[in-house]
């Protein structure tokens, strides 16, 4: 009986996109613009398991999924190639041929940051990245926020 219920549950699950935790925690992912993240997710959506090394995705497909104008898509593609999240297999453009992309795995070798329990990025040395210097006392913070001068 239990096996039948599990089989029905597996069949009823809708398709979903999976972003690996290592990629989500990677500094390269955190540095991406929101449009580049959306374009990357469209690449993941176009991948079906058999075409991972030859993804052919048109600008119309990106625009249909809300990735913006063709200039925004071009900028996002350049950003993803620079971040080594996608690779160009065959450049296109000549004779109306589309560019063939592949999802890259080279970013895995560059994972250098991890999350601390507080939710901040930590560098390899253990300290937070881009951390503000600690305040000496509350009197430093209040005048900045309220414009109040304290007497010492």
Backbone as a chain_set.jsonl record, in Angstrom:
{"seq": "XXXXXXXXXXXXXXXXXXXXXXXXXXXXXXXXXXXXXXXXXXXXXXXXXXXXXXXXXXXXXXXXXXXXXXXXXXXXXXXXXXXXXXXXXXXXXXXXXXXXXXXXXXXXXXXXXXXXXXXXXXXXXXXXXXXXXXXXXXXXXXXXXXXXXXXX", "coords": {"N": [[0.806, -1.184, 0.0], [1.868, 1.309, 0.844], [3.812, 1.769, -1.075], [2.387, 2.366, -3.401], [1.262, 4.857, -2.814], [3.561, 6.476, -2.597], [4.491, 6.327, -5.222], [2.445, 7.65, -6.596], [2.745, 10.18, -5.503], [5.268, 10.95, -6.45], [4.741, 11.161, -9.164], [3.033, 13.317, -9.204], [4.503, 15.548, -8.604], [5.467, 18.803, -9.532], [7.524, 20.074, -12.253], [10.742, 21.449, -11.493], [13.356, 23.888, -10.837], [16.693, 23.386, -10.015], [19.138, 24.795, -8.051], [22.395, 24.296, -7.244], [23.625, 24.072, -3.874], [26.292, 24.756, -3.43], [26.789, 26.488, -5.545], [24.95, 28.523, -5.018], [25.989, 29.517, -2.644], [28.363, 30.535, -3.487], [30.76, 33.126, -4.128], [30.819, 34.243, -6.67], [28.204, 33.916, -7.567], [26.862, 35.577, -5.791], [27.772, 38.036, -6.655], [26.523, 38.462, -9.066], [24.288, 40.251, -11.235], [20.735, 40.895, -10.982], [19.425, 40.42, -13.386], [21.253, 38.772, -14.696], [21.155, 36.502, -13.088], [18.544, 35.698, -13.62], [18.761, 35.091, -16.357], [20.57, 32.964, -16.19], [18.98, 31.126, -14.826], [17.103, 30.663, -16.807], [18.699, 29.291, -18.62], [19.136, 26.984, -17.11], [16.534, 26.068, -17.078], [16.147, 25.468, -19.746], [17.785, 23.327, -20.053], [17.673, 19.824, -20.338], [18.814, 17.516, -19.456], [19.867, 15.969, -21.475], [20.922, 17.755, -23.224], [22.973, 19.257, -22.111], [25.541, 20.004, -22.885], [25.188, 21.456, -25.15], [23.481, 23.972, -25.355], [21.018, 25.76, -26.873], [19.626, 28.696, -26.873], [17.278, 31.107, -27.553], [17.005, 34.719, -27.923], [14.38, 35.498, -27.857], [13.244, 33.509, -26.277], [14.434, 34.112, -23.794], [13.324, 36.684, -23.412], [10.621, 36.067, -23.322], [10.502, 34.862, -20.868], [10.867, 36.944, -19.155], [13.387, 38.3, -19.024], [14.175, 40.772, -19.916], [15.281, 43.401, -22.171], [17.006, 43.011, -25.37], [19.528, 44.138, -25.126], [19.952, 44.038, -22.362], [19.95, 41.271, -22.007], [22.203, 40.551, -23.527], [24.223, 41.829, -22.034], [23.932, 40.414, -19.648], [24.596, 37.811, -20.483], [27.308, 38.172, -21.133], [28.23, 38.757, -18.588], [27.743, 36.327, -17.26], [29.464, 34.627, -18.676], [31.912, 35.809, -18.024], [31.916, 35.31, -15.295], [32.294, 32.651, -15.371], [30.188, 30.83, -15.308], [28.746, 29.959, -17.438], [29.738, 28.65, -20.631], [30.934, 29.405, -23.899], [30.332, 27.36, -26.542], [30.107, 27.181, -29.366], [30.549, 30.006, -31.192], [28.102, 32.268, -32.407], [26.178, 34.234, -34.725], [27.091, 34.722, -37.34], [25.724, 34.294, -40.495], [23.128, 33.996, -39.489], [23.285, 32.137, -37.376], [22.848, 30.634, -34.22], [24.365, 31.182, -31.005], [25.991, 28.608, -29.282], [25.797, 27.378, -26.07], [27.161, 26.147, -22.941], [26.594, 24.831, -19.717], [28.799, 25.625, -17.221], [31.302, 24.033, -15.179], [33.472, 25.074, -13.977], [33.348, 27.003, -12.015], [33.142, 25.687, -9.621], [35.689, 25.078, -8.698], [36.518, 27.508, -7.816], [35.219, 28.197, -5.505], [35.326, 29.984, -2.702], [34.237, 31.138, -0.515], [32.097, 30.967, 2.341], [29.021, 30.672, 4.192], [28.511, 32.207, 7.308], [27.089, 31.516, 10.549], [25.591, 33.716, 11.107], [24.747, 34.55, 8.683], [26.355, 36.035, 7.026], [28.867, 36.53, 4.539], [31.962, 34.806, 4.753], [35.46, 35.215, 4.609], [38.447, 33.49, 3.384], [40.235, 33.808, 5.441], [38.643, 33.856, 7.598], [37.343, 36.082, 8.606], [34.599, 38.425, 8.211], [33.53, 39.482, 4.942], [33.897, 42.702, 3.555], [33.229, 44.022, 5.945], [31.965, 46.417, 8.211], [33.782, 48.737, 10.285], [33.874, 48.125, 13.811], [31.726, 49.854, 16.129], [32.736, 52.118, 18.676], [31.24, 53.057, 20.843], [27.793, 53.756, 21.703], [27.346, 56.44, 21.367], [28.618, 57.214, 19.068], [26.976, 56.333, 17.035], [24.35, 57.416, 17.392], [24.452, 60.334, 16.98], [24.912, 60.37, 14.233], [22.59, 59.325, 13.159], [20.466, 60.898, 14.212], [21.318, 63.491, 14.246], [22.13, 64.656, 16.617], [24.058, 66.191, 19.133], [26.234, 65.024, 21.574], [27.388, 65.753, 24.857], [30.605, 65.316, 26.21]], "CA": [[0.0, 0.0, 0.0], [2.69, 2.507, 0.953], [4.538, 1.988, -2.317], [1.497, 3.013, -4.356], [1.118, 6.263, -2.458], [4.806, 7.152, -2.955], [4.555, 6.441, -6.676], [1.519, 8.709, -6.991], [3.31, 11.448, -5.075], [6.351, 11.28, -7.362], [4.166, 11.554, -10.447], [2.302, 14.57, -9.099], [5.392, 16.674, -8.358], [5.677, 19.629, -10.722], [8.931, 20.278, -12.577], [11.352, 22.534, -10.725], [14.75, 24.199, -11.135], [17.544, 23.179, -8.86], [20.41, 25.51, -8.009], [23.197, 23.623, -6.219], [23.968, 24.887, -2.713], [27.642, 25.298, -3.61], [26.687, 27.636, -6.444], [24.209, 29.575, -4.328], [26.869, 30.07, -1.62], [29.578, 31.002, -4.135], [30.882, 34.586, -4.247], [30.487, 34.612, -8.048], [26.747, 33.996, -7.637], [26.449, 36.762, -5.039], [28.157, 39.227, -7.407], [25.742, 38.583, -10.297], [23.125, 41.13, -11.236], [19.486, 40.13, -10.961], [19.109, 39.969, -14.744], [22.134, 37.645, -15.002], [20.602, 35.351, -12.371], [17.357, 35.273, -14.359], [19.232, 34.459, -17.592], [21.132, 31.666, -15.803], [17.858, 30.227, -14.528], [16.521, 30.266, -18.103], [19.566, 28.226, -19.137], [18.837, 25.762, -16.345], [15.208, 25.629, -17.509], [16.263, 24.904, -21.095], [18.528, 22.065, -19.963], [16.777, 18.708, -20.059], [19.593, 16.343, -19.095], [20.528, 15.427, -22.659], [21.513, 18.825, -24.017], [23.753, 20.103, -21.21], [26.736, 20.501, -23.552], [24.839, 22.237, -26.343], [22.255, 24.714, -25.103], [20.696, 26.778, -27.868], [18.515, 29.455, -26.307], [17.113, 32.343, -28.321], [16.67, 35.918, -27.167], [12.924, 35.485, -27.68], [12.982, 32.657, -25.122], [14.777, 34.907, -22.61], [12.351, 37.761, -23.259], [9.349, 35.453, -22.937], [10.598, 34.536, -19.436], [11.043, 38.16, -18.373], [14.792, 38.678, -18.826], [14.402, 42.147, -20.335], [15.554, 43.706, -23.574], [18.143, 42.287, -25.944], [20.757, 44.711, -24.551], [20.085, 43.475, -21.015], [20.3, 39.855, -22.153], [23.604, 40.506, -23.965], [25.053, 42.196, -20.881], [23.855, 39.303, -18.693], [25.371, 36.692, -21.027], [28.722, 38.501, -20.946], [28.493, 38.648, -17.156], [27.785, 34.906, -16.917], [30.687, 34.065, -19.25], [33.015, 36.327, -17.22], [31.864, 34.622, -14.0], [32.547, 31.243, -15.675], [29.028, 29.988, -15.023], [28.431, 29.35, -18.726], [30.827, 28.696, -21.603], [30.511, 29.434, -25.294], [30.819, 26.191, -27.266], [30.226, 27.619, -30.749], [30.044, 31.37, -31.337], [27.143, 32.432, -33.486], [26.098, 35.564, -35.299], [27.356, 34.709, -38.764], [24.725, 33.55, -41.272], [21.971, 33.748, -38.618], [23.468, 30.963, -36.515], [22.79, 31.006, -32.809], [25.496, 30.789, -30.183], [25.747, 27.4, -28.494], [26.369, 27.529, -24.738], [27.218, 24.982, -22.063], [26.709, 25.173, -18.304], [30.182, 25.356, -16.833], [31.576, 23.509, -13.834], [34.734, 25.65, -13.497], [33.11, 27.826, -10.834], [33.276, 24.858, -8.427], [37.064, 25.152, -8.217], [36.764, 28.829, -7.277], [34.384, 28.462, -4.336], [36.245, 30.361, -1.631], [33.527, 31.718, 0.612], [31.02, 30.183, 2.932], [28.177, 31.459, 5.056], [28.614, 32.012, 8.743], [25.767, 31.29, 11.119], [24.866, 34.982, 11.1], [24.261, 34.799, 7.347], [27.283, 36.882, 6.296], [29.949, 35.814, 3.884], [33.242, 34.792, 5.451], [36.586, 35.017, 3.708], [39.268, 32.333, 3.739], [40.894, 34.068, 6.716], [37.669, 33.668, 8.663], [36.637, 37.318, 8.893], [33.557, 38.755, 7.239], [33.924, 40.275, 3.791], [33.328, 44.052, 3.525], [32.632, 44.313, 7.233], [32.168, 47.771, 8.703], [34.528, 48.716, 11.548], [32.956, 48.125, 14.953], [31.552, 51.121, 16.822], [33.318, 52.131, 20.022], [30.131, 53.174, 21.776], [26.538, 54.149, 21.087], [27.384, 57.873, 21.085], [29.05, 57.398, 17.685], [25.892, 55.988, 16.136], [23.168, 58.257, 17.556], [24.542, 61.616, 16.286], [24.817, 60.162, 12.796], [21.205, 59.035, 12.789], [19.499, 61.902, 14.621], [21.881, 64.828, 14.186], [22.21, 65.121, 17.992], [25.416, 66.294, 19.673], [26.345, 64.67, 22.985], [28.505, 66.336, 25.589], [31.45, 64.256, 26.799]], "C": [[0.857, 1.259, 0.0], [3.436, 2.808, -0.325], [3.692, 2.688, -3.359], [1.37, 4.504, -4.083], [2.372, 7.05, -2.834], [4.937, 7.311, -4.461], [3.615, 7.541, -7.17], [2.094, 10.076, -6.644], [4.437, 11.872, -6.022], [5.824, 11.747, -8.707], [3.516, 12.918, -10.366], [3.209, 15.772, -8.834], [5.583, 17.494, -9.627], [7.168, 19.743, -11.025], [9.476, 21.473, -11.791], [12.782, 22.74, -11.191], [15.568, 24.014, -9.873], [18.816, 23.985, -9.042], [21.227, 24.846, -6.908], [23.575, 24.579, -5.081], [25.348, 25.507, -2.866], [27.624, 26.511, -4.523], [26.001, 28.793, -5.744], [25.069, 30.258, -3.275], [28.152, 30.67, -2.196], [29.579, 32.527, -4.251], [30.536, 35.05, -5.657], [28.981, 34.759, -8.217], [26.26, 35.26, -6.933], [26.765, 38.047, -5.791], [27.337, 39.431, -8.677], [24.619, 39.598, -10.139], [21.855, 40.275, -11.281], [19.11, 39.643, -12.354], [19.993, 38.8, -15.15], [21.654, 36.379, -14.3], [19.389, 34.81, -13.125], [17.739, 34.566, -15.656], [19.813, 33.084, -17.284], [20.014, 30.663, -15.512], [17.136, 29.803, -15.805], [17.376, 29.182, -18.75], [19.279, 26.91, -18.42], [17.474, 25.189, -16.756], [15.271, 24.948, -18.873], [17.007, 23.575, -21.097], [17.565, 20.94, -19.609], [17.518, 17.428, -19.676], [20.35, 15.751, -20.257], [21.256, 16.499, -23.465], [22.407, 19.746, -23.194], [24.991, 20.686, -21.886], [26.428, 21.318, -24.789], [23.493, 22.922, -26.155], [22.1, 25.812, -26.144], [19.44, 27.493, -27.388], [18.441, 30.786, -27.033], [16.801, 33.517, -27.401], [15.169, 35.996, -26.928], [12.536, 34.617, -26.477], [13.281, 33.415, -23.826], [13.739, 35.997, -22.366], [10.991, 37.231, -22.837], [9.328, 35.126, -21.442], [11.019, 35.732, -18.595], [12.463, 38.595, -18.121], [15.116, 40.068, -19.342], [14.678, 42.278, -21.818], [16.764, 42.918, -24.073], [19.46, 42.836, -25.418], [21.007, 44.16, -23.147], [20.504, 42.009, -21.077], [21.752, 39.716, -22.586], [24.548, 40.806, -22.817], [25.078, 41.052, -19.861], [24.648, 38.095, -19.18], [26.867, 36.941, -20.864], [29.123, 38.368, -19.483], [28.603, 37.184, -16.729], [29.03, 34.224, -17.481], [31.895, 34.529, -18.43], [33.074, 35.648, -15.851], [32.116, 33.13, -14.136], [31.417, 30.329, -15.236], [28.499, 29.327, -16.287], [29.644, 29.503, -19.635], [30.228, 28.751, -22.997], [31.153, 28.246, -25.993], [31.095, 26.573, -28.712], [29.703, 29.039, -30.85], [29.12, 31.476, -32.54], [27.233, 33.821, -34.081], [26.304, 35.6, -36.792], [26.34, 33.805, -39.454], [23.539, 33.117, -40.406], [22.091, 32.461, -37.805], [23.459, 31.421, -35.068], [24.047, 30.526, -32.091], [25.097, 29.574, -29.351], [26.507, 27.549, -27.181], [26.401, 26.181, -24.022], [27.29, 25.501, -20.636], [28.074, 24.718, -17.812], [30.26, 24.784, -15.423], [32.849, 24.135, -13.247], [34.552, 26.52, -12.265], [33.309, 27.021, -9.551], [34.684, 24.919, -7.842], [37.355, 26.49, -7.549], [35.901, 29.149, -6.06], [35.31, 28.725, -3.156], [35.528, 30.926, -0.425], [32.487, 30.746, 1.126], [30.203, 31.1, 3.822], [28.509, 31.162, 6.503], [27.206, 31.795, 9.281], [24.934, 32.564, 11.119], [24.353, 35.322, 9.713], [25.16, 35.711, 6.529], [28.315, 36.006, 5.617], [31.195, 35.89, 4.744], [34.336, 34.543, 4.436], [37.378, 33.795, 4.151], [39.957, 32.532, 5.078], [39.93, 33.947, 7.887], [36.871, 34.906, 8.993], [35.578, 37.608, 7.857], [34.103, 39.626, 6.113], [33.185, 41.605, 3.842], [32.638, 44.401, 4.843], [32.94, 45.749, 7.636], [32.958, 47.705, 10.004], [33.564, 48.794, 12.721], [32.887, 49.508, 15.6], [32.141, 51.015, 18.219], [32.23, 52.236, 21.086], [28.908, 53.677, 21.028], [26.552, 55.63, 20.702], [27.865, 58.144, 19.656], [27.895, 57.19, 16.717], [24.745, 56.983, 16.194], [23.325, 59.611, 16.863], [24.439, 61.474, 14.771], [23.366, 60.015, 12.366], [20.269, 60.204, 13.09], [20.04, 63.318, 14.517], [22.022, 65.446, 15.555], [23.665, 65.156, 18.416], [25.382, 65.959, 21.157], [27.522, 65.392, 23.597], [29.283, 65.208, 26.231], [31.581, 64.4, 28.261]], "O": [[0.594, 2.182, -0.77], [3.677, 3.973, -0.641], [4.199, 3.51, -4.122], [1.372, 5.315, -5.008], [2.269, 8.17, -3.335], [5.443, 8.33, -4.93], [3.972, 8.288, -8.081], [1.943, 11.026, -7.412], [4.54, 13.052, -6.357], [6.404, 12.641, -9.324], [3.451, 13.621, -11.375], [2.733, 16.907, -8.839], [5.835, 16.931, -10.692], [7.992, 19.528, -10.136], [8.732, 22.399, -11.468], [13.356, 21.88, -11.859], [15.167, 24.444, -8.791], [19.491, 23.872, -10.065], [20.802, 24.831, -5.753], [23.815, 25.763, -5.316], [25.558, 26.656, -2.477], [28.368, 27.465, -4.298], [26.438, 29.937, -5.872], [24.906, 31.453, -3.029], [28.943, 31.255, -1.457], [28.531, 33.142, -4.449], [30.008, 36.149, -5.824], [28.528, 35.645, -8.942], [25.353, 35.935, -7.419], [26.091, 39.056, -5.585], [27.448, 40.482, -9.309], [24.072, 39.778, -9.051], [21.906, 39.083, -11.582], [18.534, 38.564, -12.494], [19.54, 37.917, -15.878], [21.742, 35.291, -14.869], [19.227, 33.596, -13.253], [17.125, 33.564, -16.024], [19.578, 32.134, -18.032], [20.094, 29.499, -15.904], [16.611, 28.692, -15.874], [16.844, 28.255, -19.361], [19.19, 25.855, -19.048], [17.288, 23.972, -16.778], [14.552, 23.983, -19.133], [16.876, 22.787, -22.034], [16.745, 21.074, -18.701], [16.904, 16.365, -19.582], [21.372, 15.095, -20.058], [22.11, 16.183, -24.294], [22.579, 20.91, -23.553], [25.449, 21.761, -21.498], [27.352, 21.829, -25.423], [22.487, 22.502, -26.728], [22.957, 26.687, -26.272], [18.333, 26.963, -27.485], [19.433, 31.509, -27.117], [16.388, 33.336, -26.255], [14.735, 36.509, -25.898], [11.605, 34.952, -25.744], [12.495, 33.375, -22.879], [13.321, 36.209, -21.227], [10.283, 37.885, -22.071], [8.265, 35.113, -20.822], [11.472, 35.572, -17.462], [12.735, 39.21, -17.09], [16.259, 40.506, -19.209], [14.357, 41.394, -22.613], [17.451, 42.249, -23.302], [20.421, 42.081, -25.274], [22.144, 43.852, -22.79], [21.327, 41.563, -20.277], [22.466, 38.855, -22.071], [25.558, 40.124, -22.641], [26.122, 40.757, -19.281], [25.302, 37.423, -18.382], [27.613, 36.031, -20.501], [30.227, 37.919, -19.176], [29.466, 36.84, -15.921], [29.592, 33.338, -16.838], [32.803, 33.74, -18.167], [34.159, 35.435, -15.31], [32.151, 32.414, -13.135], [31.653, 29.188, -14.839], [27.879, 28.265, -16.226], [30.478, 30.384, -19.427], [29.15, 28.212, -23.245], [32.379, 28.134, -26.034], [32.184, 26.323, -29.229], [28.516, 29.266, -30.615], [29.347, 30.838, -33.568], [28.252, 34.5, -33.95], [25.725, 36.457, -37.46], [26.129, 32.669, -39.03], [23.011, 32.017, -40.567], [21.094, 31.776, -37.576], [24.001, 32.476, -34.738], [24.703, 29.58, -32.525], [24.003, 29.523, -28.79], [27.709, 27.813, -27.176], [25.759, 25.216, -24.437], [27.965, 26.494, -20.367], [28.448, 23.556, -17.973], [29.388, 25.026, -14.588], [33.263, 23.773, -12.146], [35.516, 26.754, -11.535], [33.61, 27.594, -8.504], [34.856, 24.822, -6.626], [38.324, 26.609, -6.799], [35.871, 30.302, -5.631], [35.989, 27.822, -2.668], [36.161, 31.171, 0.602], [32.061, 29.828, 0.426], [30.652, 32.193, 4.167], [28.756, 30.016, 6.878], [26.236, 31.884, 8.529], [23.705, 32.501, 11.13], [23.599, 36.283, 9.56], [24.773, 36.127, 5.437], [28.601, 34.893, 6.058], [31.459, 36.907, 5.386], [34.164, 33.752, 3.508], [37.047, 33.146, 5.143], [40.239, 31.563, 5.782], [40.355, 33.935, 9.042], [35.81, 34.799, 9.608], [35.644, 37.095, 6.74], [35.028, 40.412, 6.316], [31.99, 41.644, 4.137], [31.57, 45.014, 4.839], [34.051, 46.235, 7.423], [32.832, 46.737, 10.754], [32.536, 49.466, 12.63], [33.874, 50.243, 15.614], [32.063, 49.97, 18.864], [32.302, 51.568, 22.118], [28.991, 53.988, 19.84], [25.829, 56.028, 19.788], [27.553, 59.193, 19.092], [27.857, 57.831, 15.667], [24.211, 57.362, 15.152], [22.382, 60.026, 16.189], [23.928, 62.371, 14.1], [22.968, 60.529, 11.321], [19.363, 60.478, 12.303], [19.278, 64.27, 14.687], [22.033, 66.673, 15.66], [24.427, 64.245, 18.092], [24.6, 66.536, 21.912], [28.535, 65.618, 22.936], [28.697, 64.251, 26.738], [32.254, 63.594, 28.902]]}, "num_chains": 1, "name": "protein.A"}
